[in-house]
Amino acid sequence: MTDELLIHRGEAPLVLAMPHAGTDIPAELEAGFVSPWLARRDTDWWIDRLYAFAADLGATMVRTGVSRSVIDCNRDPSGASLYPGQTTTELCPTTTFDGEALYRDAGPDAAEIARRTARWHAPYHAAIGEELARLRRDHGRVVLYDAHSIRSRIPRLFDGELPQFNIGSNSGRACDPALTAAVAAICADSGHGHVVDGRFKGGWTTRHFGRPAEGVHAVQMELALRSYLRETDPPTPDSWPPPYDPAYAAPLVATLTDILKACIAFARA
């Protein structure tokens, strides 16, 4: 189903949001893209498989099945840039991360963007809000963990190679500093590179729902794809996406398990 919204409900005070794991492109829109492969290339590949263990921790997971090239569910629905002055993609992207045109023509007009926002963006965030409210009734506070991944090198978006762990807290406004510190400490202990509020400070999900004073603490985790996939650079239709190998991803899964356990412990403290 192209409009699928997938929700797994748990009882722990933790919600995982996955806005970019979907690959569905509605049939009526597919012909407008330069190619389906290009439209799906910037997917957060296999994030749902990577975090499948979270169900055993009691976490709630909310994932949209629609491709980010149809509409980016982690962008401000008003269309305002989350990173003024920096290169980024739009609410309904017209280019790939590398700057290649996604559409054969100019792309969606204002009316079409509004339609897609109402059809996919609004229900996704409504679901997150409902799950947070449900868990807040039973817990003093809840953690919203926004799960992402991205290619390790994209010169148009950032210089050099991205650290493997990129933690975003909206410059400390979306969550208690103690939560950020706990997540960062686990990343540091993994022996891999990490940064807090670097190139990725948190998207619309983190900024919109992160309200520490109201008991909702939001953190974004942007993983460099090399941390769990055999990444190829540049990606080609023959090599992309890399297949998901549970054995290869196992070391990262162990670290992510510790991170999510720390999020639950923080919420229950």
N, C-alpha and C positions, 0 to 999 in steps of 0.2 A: 504493500500500500504506500502510495507516495506521500500521504499526509499523516503517516503513522506517528503517534506520540507514545513512547514506551515508558511505563512507570512501574518500578518495582518498589513496593512499600516495605520498610523495615520499622523497627521500634527504637533503634539507637538514635541519639540526638545528632545525627549526621545525614546530610543530603548531598549526593553527588550530582552535579549538573554536567551534561555532555551536549553542548550545542553544535558541535562540528563533526560528530561521528557518523552522521547520515550521508547516504549516497543517492537517495531517491531524487529523480528529476521527473516531474510530471510529463506525461507523453505530449501534452499540448505545448510544452515549453521546449522540449528537447531539440526540435528542428531549428530553434533560434540561436542555439549555441554553436560555436565554431566546431566543437567536437565534444561528445560526452566524456571522453577521457580527460580532456583539458578542464572541463567543468568540474570533474571530480578530483583532480590532481591535488588540490590543497586541503583535502579532507584530513581530519585528525585520525589517521589510519589506525584501526583496530583498538581504539581506546576502550571500547566496550568490552573487548576480550581481556585487555590488560587489567582492567579494574573489576573483572567478574568476581574476584574473591571478596569484594566489599559486601556482597549479599550475605556471606557467612558471618560478617561482623555486625550484621543487623542494620546496615546502612540502607537508606532510601536512594533510589537512582531515577533520575528523570532525563530522558534522551529523546531528541527529535530525530526522525528518520530522514528529513528532507536535507538535501545538499546545501552547504553554505553558499554555493554559487546561485541558488535560487533566492535565498534570503539568509543573511547572517544573523542568527539568533543571539549573538553576543555583541550586537551593535545597538547604539542608542536608536530607539524607534523614530525619533525626530529627524534622524539623519545627521545630527551634529557629530563632528569628529571627536573621538575619545582621546586622540593624541594630536592636538593642534600643532601645526608646523612640521609634523613628521609624516612620512609616506605611509598610507594605510589603505585598506579597501573599504568600500561603501556598505551601507545597509543591504543593498542588492548589488553585489560586486559586478563591475563591468570589465575588470581585468583580473588576471591571476596575480599571485604574490610577485611574480617576476615582471609584471607589467604587460603581459600579452592580452590582447583583446579576447574576451569571452564570447561576445556576441557577433553575429554576422552584420548586425546593424548597430544603432546607437544604444540598444538595450532598453530596459523597461522605463516607461514614462511615469509621471507622478501617480497617475491613477492605478497603474499596475503595481507600483511599489506599495501603495496603500492597500491594495487587495491582498498582496502577499503578506503584508504585515498583519492584517486581520486574520488571514487564513493559517499562518504558521507561527509567526513571532509571538503574538498575543497569547494564544493558547499555551505555548511552551512556558512562558513566564507566569501565566496564571496557575499552571500546574505546580511550578516551583513554589509560588507563594502559598498555595493551598497545603502543600506538604510541610513547609516550614511552620505554618500556623497549626497544623495537626500535631506536630512534634512539640511545639512550644507549649501546648496544653498539658503535656506530661513532663516536660523538662524545663528547668530554669533558664537554660540557654541552649542554642543549637548552632552547629557549624555547617555552613554551606561551602562545599569544596567544589570549585569549578575546574573540571578536568580538561586539559588541552594537550596537544602536541604539535610540533612544527619541524620542518626540515632544519638541519643544523646550520646550513649556510644559505642565506638569501640576501645577497648584496643590496638589493633594492630596499630592504626593510631594516637591515642592521649590518654593522661591520663585523668581519671575521666570523669565527665559529661561536655559536651560542652555547653558554654553559648548559650542562645537562638538566639542571633543575633551575627553573625561573619562577620565583615565588612573587605573587602580586598581592598587595594589601591596600591598594589605592593610597600609597604613601602613609600607611598607618591609620587611615580613616575607616577601613572596612572591618577591622577586627582588633581585638586586644593585642598589644605588643607581645604578650606572653605566648599567645598562640603562634604568631609569626616566628618568635625565637625558638619555640619547640620544634616547629617544622624545619627551620633552617639548621638546627643542631643535628637533626637526623640526616639531612642532606650532606652536611659537612662530614659526619661520621662514615658516610658511604664511600668516601674517598674520591667522589666526583665533584666537578665544579658546580657551584650554585651562586645565585645572586638574588637579593631581595629588592623588589621595586626597581628593576633595571629597565630593559627595553619594554617589558610587559608588566605594567603595574596593576592590571586587572581590567577586564572589559565591562560591558554594561551589567552583566549579571552580578559581578562582585560589587560594583559601585551602587547599583540600585538596591540590592537586598542587604548589603553589609551595614547593619545598624547596631553597633555594639551596645549602645544605651538601651536598646529594646530587646536585647538578648539574642540577636542574630549576628554571628561573626562569620564573615565571608573571606575566603582566601582563594586565589587562582593559582593553579600549578600548570605552567607551560613546560612540557618536557621536550628536549631535543630528541628527534626521532632515533638518532643513533643509540640512545640509551636502551632501546628495546627492539629495534629492527636493524637488519643489515642494510643500511641506507646506501643508496647509490646517488652519485652526483655527477652530472645532472640526471634527473629522472627522465626516463623514456617510456614509450608505450610498452616496450618489451620487458622493462625492469621495474615498472612502478604500477601498483604499490608493491613493496617487498612483502613476501608472505609472512604471516605471524607464526613464529616458532616459540612455543611455550618454554622450551629449554633455554633458548637464547634470552628470553625475557625474564627468566626466573630470578636473577639477581636484583633486577629492578623491582619486580613484584615483591620481593622480601622487604626492600626499603620502603616501598609504597604502603605495604601492610603496617609497618611501624609508624608511618606518617598518619595513616587513618586511625590507628589505635590511639595515637597521641591526640588527634582531634576529638575523638570520643571522650578520652580521659579529661581533656580540657573542659568540654561541655559539662561533664558530670562533676567536676571538682567543686 
